[in-house]
Amino acid sequence: MVTAIALLFVTFQLISSFGLPRLDFLHLRHVFEGLNDLPSNQIPISSLPSDQESPKDGSRYLLGVGKADITGPVVEINMMGYADPNQVGTGLRQRLYSRAFIIGNLDKPEDCFAYLILDTQSGDTAVRDGILQGLSALGGSYKVYKQTNVAVIGTHSHSGPGAWLNYLLPQITSRGFDKQSYQAIVDGALLSIQRAHESLTLGSLSVGMIDVQDTNINRSPYAYLANPKKERARYQDDVDKIMTMLKFQAIESGKNLGVLTWFPVHGTSMLGNNTLITGDNKGVAADLLEKDLRKLENADDNFVAGFSQANVGDTSPNVLGAYCEDGSGEQCNFEDSTCGGRNEPCHGRGPFFRQKDQGASSCYEIGRRQYVAAKSLYQSMSAIGVPVNGPSVKSLHTFHDFSILNFTHPNGSLVSTCPAALGYSFAAGTTDGPGAFDFKQNNTGSPDANPVWSVVSGFLRNPSAEQNACHQPKPILLDVGEIQNPYLWTPNIVDVQLLRVGQLVIVVSPGEATTMAGRRWREAIHESAADLSLTGYVEPIVVLGGPANSYTHYIATEEEYGIQRYEGASTLYGPHTLNAHINLTTRYLPYLADDSSKVPDVGPLPPIHTNKSLSFIRGVIFDRPPFFKSFGDVVSDVDAIYHCGDTVQPTFVGANPRNDLRLEDTYVAVEQYINHVWTRVRDDSDWDLIFHWKRTNTVLGTSEVKVEWELGDDVEGGKYRIRYWGASKTPVTGNIVQFEGTSGTFMVR
């Protein structure tokens, strides 16, 4: 163990000295006319045969939705996604949430599942284990939620706090594991399930689809083109453009409880130089839709909007394409995303890339486009939505060891997966966040990157001849699946999970499936379900959500794997990874049949490292106000008058926000004076209200908080003030003391 810790210390020092590539772990038209005449990005919702009729309003289910705060430490913790040790949180632009959706069989309530969408980079083995332990501890009616029927999906935001993951590799840039960051996610996820469970009511479900343009592009089109031409010809686009919506409606009140959507676009709108916590573009979309629809009479007051990822692997929100930021203004090289042979200058451009705001404007716009599409579809669901029919609510989950999984390939040969390994192009990053040291994508030959990483790679572990052969044509940079000191670096034990309600089947993917990988996977499930008559006379509808339950990096097609761009190099278990997933899920599909009462074996359990993970993260020592000042005092006050387009920005004597995460609450708020009462009109869940924290003196323990309120066109004229709530840690005793501060009043005209 001492040797392992020393090894980790050396690794930390190498990263600090040489850096780590910024890795990416990492027109509206309704789709209900002419689907049979045009290529489709997803299997269309077919009409029933003329001699069969489905209940007009669909079957009845037990439905519940819930939402809870999971915002972890917003400062002094490395952010999860780009793997840049210098990207450390300095504040909060938007709170993070868990959104839970529960569907249960009306006659057999124990037949149910919970689908959670977290504003995190991914699902995680330890986080899911913590949620399941919490549900078990609740007991009573919560015993129905267990390993088989709880799915934990991340929105894949790259702008949330890190240090909560189970395996060592993502812990390295965060300097280890942080219990506070982890616990905030687990506790909030549990609370969202409790709220959904307590709201269970009789309801119906319906499914609809809409085409969403100008919101995602393929960031690895060269790899996509390696897929067979005949297969590509079946699709209009090289990314999926269809958003699928599942609407939850209560029977008694007639109100809509929430919507669950699937649409693939990376959570990389906020750039690698951003240090403010946000839910990225899907967090924006969910917040906009919830706040908008809760105003409508047909929506429940606690309406919840979940924006799940789908086959996100090779998608990007930087829809203007990738260009060289070296003064040339040229597009990056098509094959390997380089500029003059170097990959560092190649960056994807969002819709407002010229705004020097760390991607905030582009992030809001990509989120807004998803919101606009979702609202348009929501408003049309009564006309075009297809009822979910069939009383069955089924789920299955098992674990498999992907380090050596033997199975029959579709071509009839016997093949195997491999212990996890990452290729050299993994270190090249992507156009959303390029790497360093001249690592390049599309690298299948002898690596010629910075020699430091060759030394590091060999220092950690030299892959065996068998391992190299298994992963061909991937040149292995990090043989992570075979390193067990001080504990596993990446998972080898992989989740396999499927959910079903009526004719809707949900594939829960533990990794980021690329566009074509997701299409093949969905199609295989669709064909198998049809062959089994799994959904009776109703056409199966198949969606895919991920990265979920764990984080197994990427799932590329064999053809894309052969190109060895970032996605192929990050496909952990070798070229047959996708087919292994398809083989297992189609094999287990019969367990979702109406008359099935069996479940698969649990399989080999993955290790949980929450109580053994290393941590080099320092806690809060103490806070002090400056001499002759008190916590919450105004350092720089507001002006008297502001107008739309201005930014209000008072500064307060602050304390470390890690002393109190203020979950289900807020650090800052805007209050308006209405009818002689100060009324809250903004809090830190709102995109336009920003909380900044800065340490002003490490020795003395002093810090400041700056609040920014960006005045948009929707701000009413009137009298306002800014509030700030904090908590200080006293020297010696370590007591946590609450305080607050209030700015002067100001007018908006």
N, C-alpha and C positions, 0 to 999 in steps of 0.2 A: 504493500500500500504506500509506503514511504517513497519507493522508487516511482510508483505511478503518479504521486503528487508532484514529485520533482519533475517528471516528464511533462505534466500539465503546466507547471510553472514556466518551464522552458518554452512550451508552446505559446503561453500567454505573452512571454517576452518577445518571441518572434513576431507575433501578431502586432504587438505594440510598436516594434521597431520597423517592420516591413509592411505592415498593414495586411488586410485581407480583402480579396476582391469583393465588390458589392454584389453579393449573390442574391438571386431571386429564389428563395427557398420555395427555396422559395421558387326622316321621311317615315312615317308610320303608316302601315297598312295592315288591316286585320287579316289574319290567315284563316279565312273560311270560304274563300271563293277561288276556284281554279286550282286547287291543290293537286289534283290529279294530272293537271296539264303541265305543271312546272316542276323542276327538280326541287326537292325539299331538304331543309337542314335537319328535319326531325320527322319521324313517322307521323303522318297526319292523323287527326281524329276522324276515323271513318264513320260513315252512317251505318246503322244497323241494316241487315237484310230486310227486304220489304215485308217478309212474312213474320218478322219478329218485332215485338214492340217492347221498349224499355219503359219502366215507370217514368212518367213525365218529370217528376221532381226528384227522382233518384231515391236511393235507399236512405234509411235513417241511421245515424251514428251518434255516439257520445263524442262531443267535440269540446275542446278547451284550448284557450290561448293564454299566454302569460309572458311578461317582459320584466327583466330586472337588471340592475346596474352591475357591471363586472369591471369597472374602471380600476385598474391597479395603480401602482405608484407612477405618477406622471413626471417625476423628475429623478435624476441621478441613476436611472436604470436604462441599460442599453435597449434599443427598440428592436423588435423582432421582425425580420423579413429580409433586409438588405445585408445582414451580417457584417455591418461596418461598426467596429468597436468605438469609433468616434461619434456615432449617431446615438447620443444620450438624451433622454427626455428633459425638456426645460419648461414644460407647461401643457396646457390642455386646450384644444380647440373644440372637441366634441366628445361627450361621454360615450363609453362603450357599453353594449348591452348583450344579454342573452335573451333570445326570443324562442319560446317553447310552443310547440304545436302538438296537441294530443288528439289521437283518433282511437276510438274504442268501439267494439262490437256491442250493440244495444242489448242483445240477449246474453252475451258472455263478456262482461266488462273486463275480465282478465285477459281477453284477447284484445290487445291494444298496442300502440307504440307511441313514443315521444320523439319528435324530430326537433333538435335544438340547433339554432343558428347563432353562433357566437361571433362578435366583432373581434376575432382574433385571426392570426395568420393561418391557423389550421386547428383541427382537432388534436388531441394528444392522449397518449396511453395513460399517463398519470392523472391528468385532469378527468378523464372519463372514469377512471377507477375511483377517484375522490367523489365524483357525483354518485356513482353506484353505491359506495359506502354510505354516503349521506342519505340516500333513499332507503337503504336497508335500515339505518338507524331510526328513520321516521316511523317505520313499521306500519301497522294498520293497513289502510287501503293503499298505501304507497308500496306495499310488497309486490304489486303487480308489475312494477318497473324494475327491470333487471337486465342482465347481460344481453339477452336476446332482443330486447325491444327498445333500447335507448340508443339513439344515433346523435353524435356530437359533431357538428359541421362548422368549420371556420369560414368566414367570409373572405379570408385570405388578405386581410388588410396588412400592409407593411408599415403601418404607423401606430402600432400599439406597443405597450411595454413588453419586454421579453422576460427571460429568466424563469419561465414556468414550465418548460418542457422536460420530458422524462429522460431523454438520451443526451449523451455528452456533447456531440458535435454542435448542436445549436446553443449549448450552454457556454461554449468557449468564448464567443464574442461578447456574451453578456457577463462574463467573469463568474459563471456558475449559476446556481439555482437560488431563487429568492422566494421564500415561503409566503411573504405578503402578496407578491404578484400572483402566485399560484392560488392562494386561498381566496383572493377576490374573485377569480374566475369560477372556482368550484362553488363558493357560497352563492354567488349571483345566479349561476346556472340552476342550482337547487331551488332558489327562490322563484325563478321563472317557472320551473316545473310545478312547484306548489301552487302558484297563482293559476296556472293552466288547469291543474287538477281540481282546485277548489271552484273553478268556473265551469266545470263540465256540465253540458246541457245537451238536450236532444237537438240534433241539427242535420243538415244535408251538405253535400260537397258537390262542386262542379269544377270542370277543367276548361280552360281556354288558352288560346295561343295568339301571339302578336309578333309581327316582324319588327325588329328594332335596328334601325340603320345608324351609322355614324357614331357607334358607341364602342366597338371593338374591332381590332384588326389582328391578323396573324403576324407575330413578331419573328417567326422562323419559316417563312414561305419556301425557302430553299429545301428545307427538310420535308415540308408538306408535299412538295412536288415529287419526292421520291416514292410516294404512294402510287399504286397502279393508276394509270391514266383512265382506265375504264371505271374504276371506283370513284375517282375525282369527278368524272363527268356526271355523276348522279347528283352532284350538289352545285348550287349556284355560287357559293362562297367558300373561301378557305377557312372560315370560322363559322360557328353556328350563330345565326342572327335571330333565332326564335326564342322569345321569352314564353315559358309555360307558367300558367297561374292556377293554383288550387284555391278556390274560395270556400271559406267556412261561413255557413249561415245558420242562425238559430231558428228553430221552428216556431216556438211560442211567440217570441217578440218580432220575428221576421227580420231582425237586424243582422247585418254582416259582422261577424266576430273578428275576422282577419283574413289575410291572404298570404299564401306561401308561393314564392316565385322561384324559378330556376333560369339563370342566364349566365353565360360565361364571359367574364372580363376580369383581368387581373386587378388586384387591389394595390396597384403601383402608381396611382395618379399623384399621390403625395411623393415627392422625390426623396432621394437618399440624403439630401441635406436638410430635410425637415426634421425638427425636434419637438413638434407639438403632437400630442396624442389625438388621433381621430379614428373613425371607423372607415376612412377612405370613401371611395365612391358609393359602395353599397350602404355604408352607414348614412351617407347623405340621402340616398334614395329612400331608405326606410323611414328616416326622420321626416322627410317632406311628405311622404304618403300618409303616415300616421297622423301628423298634425293637420293635414288637409282633410282627410276623410272623417276624422273625429268630429268635424264641424257639421257633417251631413246627418240628416235624420235617419237614414237607412243604415248607419254605422254605429256600432256599440261605442260607448264612451271610452272603453279600454281597447279599442281596435288595435291589433298588432299586425305589422307588415314585415314579413321575413323575405329577405333577398338572398337566396342561397346561390352559391357557386354551382357550376355544372362542369363540363369538360373544359376547364380553364387553362390547361397546361401551356399552350402556345399562343394564348390571346394576350392582347395589350390594350390598355385604355388610351395609349398615345397614338391617336387615330390619324395624325398627320404624317406618320412614318418616321423612320430613323435617319438622322442627318449628322454630318460631321461638324462638331463644334470646335473646329480648328482654324476657323477663318475662311475656309473654302466654301462652306454652305452647300457642299455636295451631299448627295445621298450616300449612305454607307454601302460598302461592298455587299453585293447580294448574297454571296456564298458564305462569308464568315463575319459579316458586320464589322468590318474594320475600315479605318481611314488611313490611307497611306501605309498599310500594313500594321497599324496599331488599333486596338479595340477600345482603348480608353476614351477617345474623343467621340465615339459613336453613341448618340443618345436619341431615344424616342421623343417625339414632340406631341404633347397634348394640345387640345383646342386653343388654349391660351398660354402657350409655352413662352411667349415674349414677356409675360408678367413675371417679375422676379419675386415670387411669393412662395417658393419651395413647392410649387405645384398646386397650391390651394384653389386658384381660380379654375384650372382644368379639372381638378377633382370634383369641385362643386358642379361643374357643367356635365361631366360624365354621369354623376349621380342624378342630376336633374333630368337627363335624357332617359334614364331608366325609370325614374318617377313618372315622367310624362307618358311613357309607354304603358306602365302599369296602371296608371289612372284611366287612360283611354280604354284599356282592356277591361278594367273593373267596371266601368260605366256601360260596357257592351255585354257583360257576362249574361245578363238575363236574356239576351237575344241569341248569343252565339255559344254560350257555355254549354258543355256536355255534362249531364248529370253523372255522378259516380254511382254505379249500380252494383249490387251484390253485397250481402251483409258481412262477408268475411273480412276480418282485419287480421293479418298474419305478419309474422316477423321471424327472422332467423339470424343467428350470429354464431360464428365459430372462429377459432384461431388456427392458422396454419404456419408451419415453419417454411419460409420461402428461401432459406439458405440451401435447401436441397429438396425441391418438390418435383418429383418425376410424374410426367403425364404424357398423353398422346397428343401430338401436334395435329392441327387440322389436316396436314398433308399425310398423316398416318405414321410418321416417325415418332420414336420415343425421345423426348427432350427433357431438360431439367432447368430449373432456375439455379441461381448462384448465391453464395453469401454476398451481402450488400457491398458495393464498391462504387466509387465516384470517379469519373474520368477527368482528364485534363480540361476539357471544355466546360466542365462544371465551374472551374475557377475563372473562366472567361466572363461569367455573368451573362447578362442579356442586354438588349437595347434599352430595357427599362432601368437597368442598373449595371453598367459594364464593370468588368473586373480590372485587374492591374497586371503588371509584369509581363505584358505581351502574351498572356494566355489568349488563345483564339478559339472561336467556335469552329465547327466542321473540322475537328482534329482527330484523325484516325491513324496517323502515322507516328513517327518518333517525336515526342514533344520537344520543343526547343524553347520553352518558356524560361522565366527567371530560374537560375539554378538553386536559389534558396529553397524553393518548394520541392525540388527534386530531393534535396537533402532532408527536408522535413518529412516528405513521403516515406523515404527509406528509413528514417529515424523511427517513425511510428511503426511501420511494418512493411516488409517487402512481400508482395503477393506471390503465392506459389505458382508454379507452371500450370497446375490444374486451374487455379483461379483465373490466371491470365487467359487461358484457353476458353474457359466458360464464358468470360465477358467479351470475347472478341466480337467486333473489332474495336472495342473500347480500350484505350491505353489507360491503365489504372493510376490515378493520382493518390487517392486515399482508399486503402483497403479496410474501410470502416466496419464492415460486417464481421471481420475476424479479429478486431481489437476488443479485448474485454477488460483492459486495465485503464483506469481503476474500476470502470463498469462499461457497459456497451455504449458505443458511440452512435449507432443508429439501430432501428429495429430489424430483426430477422423474423420475429413472430408477427404475423400480419392479420389484421381483422378482415373477415369476410362477412358482409351483412347485406340482407335484402329485406325490404318492407313491402307490404301490399295492402291496399284497401280497394275492394271492388276490382275494377279493371285497371287501376293505377298501380304500377310496380316501380319502386324506387330502388335504384342501385346506389349503395352507399360506398363510395370509393375512398380508400385510405390515402391515396396519392392524387397528384394532379394529372389526370388523363388529358392527353392532347386532343385536339378537335377530332381527328380521324380515329384515334383510339376510343374516344367516347362514342363515336358513331358506331363503330364495330361492336362495342360492348353492348350498347342499347339494342342494336339490331339482333344480336345473338340472343339476348333475353327475350326480345319480342317474338322471334321465330320459335324459340323453345316454349314460351308461354302459349303461343298459338297451337303448336303441335300437341301440347299437353291439355288443350282446352281449359287452361288454367282459369280463364275469365269467362268461361261459358260462351255464349253467343255474342258477347260484346268484345270489340276489338281492343287488345291490350294497349295501354298507353305507358310508355317507359320513359322515366327521367333518371338522371344521374346527378348525385350531389357529392361534393367533396371539396377539399381534402378533409377527411372525417376520421374520428376515433383515434387515429394515430397520425404520424406524418412520415410517409414512405417516399417522399420527394415526388418523382415523376413517373408517368406510365406512357411511354411512347410506343408507336407501332414498330414492328421489326424493321420496316423500311426506313423510318425516321431514325431509329437507333443506329442503323448503318451509317448515317450521315454524321453522327456524333457532334451535333450542335448541343447547346446547353441542355435541352430537354432529354436528348438521348443519353448524354453523359451523366445525367442525373437520374436515369432510370436504374434503380439500385440493383435489381436482381437479374440483370442480364437481358439479352435480346428477346427472351420468351416471357417477359414479365406480363405483358398484356394478355397473351393467350393463357397464361396460368390463371389470371383473374377470371377470364371468360370460362375456362374449363370448370373452375370451382363453383362459380355462381350458377351456371347452367346445370351442373350436377346437383346442386342443392335446391334448385327451383321447385321440384315436386313437394318439398316441405311446406310450400305456401298454398297448396291445394286446399279447397274447401273442406275436404274430408280428412285432411292430414291432422293427426294428433301427436306426431313425433317431432323432435327437434334434433339437429345434428349434435354430435359430441362436442363438448366445449373446446377440445383441442389443447395444445400446450400453452400454458398461461405465460404472458410476457412478464418480464421483471418490472417491478415498480421501484423507482429510485428516489422517491421523495424524501426518505429518511436517511439516505446515504450519499446524496448528491453533494459535490464540492461547491463551495461558495467563497469567493474572494470579494464579495460585495460588502462594503462597510455600511453599518447602520447609522442612524442619526445619533450624533454624540450629544449635542445640546443646541439650543437656540438662545440668542440674546438680542435685545433691541439695541440700537446705537445709544451712546450716552445722551441723556436728557430726552429720550424718546420712549414711547411705549408701543407694544405690538398693536397693529391696526391703525396707528397714526398715519395721517396723510402726508406723504413726502412731497408729492407734486399734485396739485389739485386740478380740477376741471376748469374750462373756460366758462364764461357766462352764457354764451349762445353758440349753437351749432346748427348746421344745415345738412340736408341729405347729401351723402357723399363724403362727409367729414368723418373723422375717427375720434371718439372720446377716449382719453387714455390717462386716467389718474394712476398714481403710484402710491403704494402703502408700505409701511414697515411690516415685513412678513416673517414667516417661520416656515420650516421645511414641511411641504405638503405630505410627506411620508408619515408624519406623526398621526394623521387622520385622513383616510381616503375619502371621507364624506360620501360613502356609498348611499345611494337613494337620496342624495341631497346635492348641494352645489357649493363650490368655493366662492363663486361670484354671482351677482345678480344685478339686473337693471330694474329699478322700481319707478313707476310713473304715479304722479299725484292725481288721482281720479276721485272726484266727489269727496274731497277732504280726507282721503285715505291713500296711504302709500301701497300700491299694488304691484306685485312682481309681474313683469312682462317678458323678461329674458332670464335664462340661467345658463350654466355652462354645458347644457346639452344642445344649445343653439349655436349654429355655425358662425354667426357674426359676433359672438361674444367670446373673447380669447383671454385666457389666463396664462400669464408669464411669471416664472419664478427665477430669481437670480441670486446666487450666493455673493455677497459683497465683501465678506471677510471670513475666511475659513477659520483662522485662529480665534477670532472673537465670536464666531457663530452667528454673524448678522446676515440678513438677507432682505430682499425687496420683492414685492409683487406688483407687476404692472398689469392693468386691465385695459383691454382694447375693445371698444364697441364700435363696429363699422356700421354707420348709419345708411341703411338701404332705402329704397323708394317706399317700402311698406311701413316705415316708422311714422307714427302719428306725431303731429305737433303737440307740444305740451311741456310740462315740468317733470324733470327726471333727477335721479341720483343713482350712484353705483354703490353696491354693498360688497364687502369682502369678509369671509369667515375663515379663520385659521386656527391652528393649535400649535403651541410651542412646547418644547421639551426642556424642562428645567435642568440646570447643571446639578451635579452630585446626586440628587434624588431621582432624576429621570421622570418625574411626574409630567403628565400631559395636561396642559392648561388651555382651555378654549378662549378665544377672543374674537372680536369683530371690528371692522372699520367701515366708515361711511364717508363718501366724498361730499363735497359741496353740491348744492343743487344747480341745475342748468336748464336752459330752455332749448328745445328743438323747434325750429321754424321752417 
